[in-house]
Amino acid sequence: MSGRIYGSSGSKANPMTFLAVLVGLVGAACSALLWLHRISPSSRFLASITVRLTSGAMLGQRLEVVALAAGAIAIGAALISAIGGRKGGTGVVVAVVLGLGALSYPVLVSLNLAGNAIGGSIK
């Protein structure tokens, strides 16, 4: 027995790491939608999503901005969490990988490594 109430070790989860993973997940999802549209622009799945999400604005550009910002925030928060010295462990690695996944589409498109910006029904 550890001598603490209910046997708790006293360690707490790092909220910055949780935030980094959550934001990275949102950014990676946006980037995945954009990659899916690039691969299969006539997908019925994407058509159903864009009908629900569009409100007369350019959804493709908004998703690129969200993916870029979320990826940068996820990587930054993960690094701050790791520098802070609190336990982050696997969460920091997951947040960085998700952040890189979120940055993949906007960065590759802006560098013209993936071709021109997407067109079609998502914009």
C-alpha positions in Angstrom: 0.0 0.0 0.0 1.3 3.4 -0.8 -0.1 5.2 2.2 -2.1 7.6 0.2 -5.8 7.8 0.1 -7.2 5.2 -2.4 -3.6 4.3 -3.3 -3.2 7.3 -5.7 0.4 8.1 -6.7 -0.4 11.8 -6.9 0.5 12.2 -10.5 -2.0 14.0 -12.7 -2.5 14.0 -16.5 -1.0 16.9 -18.3 -3.8 19.1 -19.7 -1.5 20.8 -22.2 -0.8 17.4 -23.8 -4.5 16.6 -23.9 -5.2 19.9 -25.6 -2.4 19.4 -28.1 -3.7 15.9 -29.0 -7.3 17.3 -29.3 -6.3 20.2 -31.6 -4.0 17.9 -33.6 -6.9 15.5 -34.2 -9.1 18.4 -35.5 -6.4 19.6 -37.8 -5.6 16.1 -39.1 -9.3 15.5 -39.8 -9.5 18.7 -41.8 -6.4 17.8 -43.7 -7.7 14.2 -44.3 -10.9 15.6 -45.8 -8.8 17.8 -48.2 -6.6 14.8 -49.2 -9.7 12.7 -49.7 -11.2 15.3 -52.0 -7.9 15.5 -54.0 -7.8 11.8 -54.4 -11.5 11.3 -55.2 -13.3 14.6 -56.0 -16.6 12.8 -57.0 -17.0 11.0 -53.7 -20.5 10.8 -52.3 -19.2 10.9 -48.7 -17.5 14.3 -49.4 -20.6 15.6 -51.1 -22.8 14.8 -48.1 -20.3 16.5 -45.8 -19.9 19.7 -47.9 -23.7 20.1 -48.2 -23.9 20.1 -44.4 -20.9 22.3 -43.7 -21.1 25.0 -46.4 -22.9 28.2 -45.7 -22.2 30.0 -48.9 -18.4 30.4 -48.2 -15.4 28.7 -49.6 -15.1 25.5 -47.5 -11.8 24.3 -49.0 -10.0 27.5 -48.1 -11.4 27.5 -44.6 -10.4 23.8 -44.0 -6.9 24.7 -45.2 -6.6 27.5 -42.7 -8.1 25.4 -39.9 -5.6 22.5 -40.7 -2.7 24.9 -40.8 -3.5 26.7 -37.6 -4.5 23.5 -35.7 -1.3 21.7 -36.8 0.9 24.6 -35.7 -0.9 24.9 -32.4 -0.7 21.1 -31.8 3.0 21.0 -32.4 3.6 24.1 -30.3 1.6 22.9 -27.4 3.2 19.5 -27.5 6.7 21.1 -27.4 5.7 23.4 -24.6 4.3 20.4 -22.7 7.5 18.5 -23.2 9.7 21.4 -22.2 7.5 22.0 -19.1 8.8 18.8 -17.5 5.4 17.4 -16.7 4.6 13.9 -17.8 3.5 13.9 -21.4 5.2 10.8 -22.8 3.2 9.2 -25.6 0.7 12.0 -25.8 3.4 14.4 -26.9 4.5 12.1 -29.7 0.9 11.6 -30.8 0.2 15.3 -30.8 3.3 16.0 -32.9 2.4 13.3 -35.4 -1.2 14.6 -35.6 0.1 18.1 -36.0 2.4 17.0 -38.9 -0.5 15.2 -40.5 -2.6 18.4 -40.2 0.2 20.5 -41.8 0.7 18.0 -44.6 -2.0 19.3 -47.0 -1.6 23.1 -46.6 2.2 23.0 -46.6 2.5 20.7 -49.6 -0.1 22.6 -51.6 1.5 26.0 -50.8 4.9 24.6 -52.0 3.3 23.2 -55.2 4.5 19.7 -54.3 0.9 18.4 -54.5 -0.2 20.4 -57.5 -2.7 23.2 -57.6 -5.3 24.0 -54.9 -8.3 21.8 -55.0 -11.3 22.7 -57.1 -14.7 21.3 -57.6 -17.7 21.0 -55.2 -15.8 21.6 -52.0 -15.1 25.2 -52.7 
